[in-house]
């Protein structure tokens, strides 16, 4: 694979706040717009995040800050790999991070507005006024609009993407307003305020970052769905540990969005009713779990360290019961959406999607062809196959929403003269021996931190 130089100004940083783990990713886009993932780190959230909402601001801030510091250290190692002389090393800071919004309170609600224009030309001012009116949509005082998806404009009965310049008598706009409980955003902002607070004189422990909040469910589709799937009708399910998001796409637009307050942790809780510790129940689920009892043709008795025995047939019965309940609620949401008849396929991502026979179970209960999703937007330069896994789909969606420019040079060191990097006859950058050693050391440190 051809080596190339990474420009610090092109780097993007994403943080995915899961109820089980907090994941940080650094990378950039190649010339084709594909994601080249450079590094990813996960740290336990340790109950500071529940159902996608930060409930312990101090604890979450501590974990996120440590995560960003580790990402910064890895990034400095990568960007300085080709430096022969340690005195030429440049210090880089992460200043902007894109943070995914999850949470059980997230819900999409359609709002339709209209204007009688009497053969008037639609101006930008008219469209802007309708957008402003939409933001004043009345919702519960405890909730707040966090994103707006303009689904479509209708000009005298004809659907258009941009109505500006059209002459019409009647203009209708259909917005999908995504709102959530105020605490979702408020707690996250307090969390990053806490991260940026520091009285330390040690630069290594000081972080000053600006968070950019993006709706994970909206951008997840950019990472795992093709334009054709969005066109003909597709439902995207993201099975997390404590929440499950449902997004419906039709005619290239997001039409329906809802986040449920259930996830694969409920299955683990059900298994724990066999008087088993939670961690053992989780291991049983991930190792032997099946979402369809009828598919367990050769039951196995699992010996739990000589203390207990659990047969896989009983295990599958417990799991299928809970999954059936999940899918009943999903089917109800599909009916409410009004788009169930338009769905050509279902794509499933998230950790819960990897449960044995989960895809077959969803297809059986919904009657819609279903497949396990994968990340479609990775650059050929991304060699780690793990980033294409369904468990990374949410983080990759956030990366798709991110913009470059989140990394800066510390202490105005950009003007420091640099030695020319060595090149071979083909013009490829040749990392120095010292640079290669530093890169290997950074990777080894990361492996040690992630051994658990």
Buried (B, 14 or more C-beta within 10 A) or exposed (E): EEEEEBEBEBBBBBBBBBBBBBBBBBBBBBEEEBBBBBBBBBBEBBEBBBBBBBEBBEBBBBBBBBBBBBBBBBBBBBBBBBBBEEEEBBBBBBBBBBBBBBBBBBBBBBBEBEBEBEEBEBEEEBBEEBBEBBEEBEBEEEBBBBBBBBBBBBBEEEEBEEBBEBEBEEBBBBBBBBBBBBBBBEBBEBBBEBBBEBEEEEEEEBBEBEBBBBBBBBBBBBBBBEEEBBBBBBBBBBBBBBBBBBBBBBEEBBBBBBBBBBBBBBBBEBBBEBEBEEEBBBBBBBEBBBBBBEEBEEEEEBEBEEEEEBBBBBBBEBBBEBBBEBBEBBBEBBEEBEBBEBBBBBBBBBBBBBBBBBBBBBBBBBEBEBEBBBBBBBBEBBEEEEBBBBBBBBBBBBBBBBEBEBBBBBEEEEEEEEEEBEEEEEEEBEBBEBBEEBBEEBBEBBEEEEEE
